[in-house]
Amino acid sequence: MKLRTGPIAGAAAGAGGALAALSARRLARRALAGLVTRLERRLDRAVRSLTAKAEQAGPLGKAALAGVKALQEGKSPFRALLSFGWTALKETLAGIFGRGRKGKLTNIVEQIDVGAPRRLVYDQWTRFQDYPSFMKKVVSVDQADEARLNWKAKIFWSARTWESTIVEQVPDEHIVWRSKGPKGYAHGSVSFHEVTPDLTRVLLVLEYHPVGLFERTGNLWRAQGRRTRLELKHFRRHVMTQALLHPDEVEGWRGEIRDGETVTNPK
């Protein structure tokens, strides 16, 4: 007896093929999952190994650690490569300039002529709380007392803070101060010289002590000198466009300081 198996056999074969394809996909997913797990374990072991050796590693070793960590965090290979390159550059510069030590000090000497009487120029200079309004990088100045000031300035995308102590201040003549700060500081003095009754020369002398990689690198490029020059121009513009128009509103501090102590304090 002949069996009519054509359609039935075709259906069975189709079902078998579908089951086989499904099984193949499941096996492929399991194999892929197993491969990913093994790779993750290897990556984790590599990170632990590199971390343990990071303190003794050179710039390339630390850069490799940064790249591996970027991959472990799920970043793309391109982002991991960027992490590698930036870390290598940073560690190389740190090796050249040292890490966490003071750099070579820089002497900065700048002068500027301001078209205003000496008393007005001096009074405006002593109004430290006005500085953020016309100096580009000064964020705030908090004057704790006549001799102590706390500064905050913006340096590119970060901020720097330091404390200044005035050790000598003579009205209309000069101000001398000392500073301290975790990321660099500047000792300095400023003096005021009458060229004519309506022209004053301001002479600023700074002794800049960089601390940290970023500051020492900027010091190499003389960035601080350029910034000082620019801020003096901002000061002159403010005096000649604002203070000169309203001199009676500029009330500077006319006290005198000697050896860090206030000897006269007019009210």
Buried (B, 14 or more C-beta within 10 A) or exposed (E): EEEEEEEEEEEEEEEEEEEEEEEEEEEEEEEEEEEEEEEEEEBEEBBEEBEEEEEEBEBEBBBBBBBBBBBBEEBEEEBBBBBBEEBBEBBBBBEEBEEEEBBEBBEBEBBBBBBBBBBBBBBBBBBBEBBBEBBEBBBEBEBEEBBBBBBBBEBEEEEBBBBBBBBBBBBBEBBBBBBEBEBBBBBBBBBBBBEEEEBBBBBBBBBBBBBBBBBBBBBBEEBBBEBBBBBBEBBBEBBBEBBBEEBEEBEBBBBBBEEBEBEEEEE
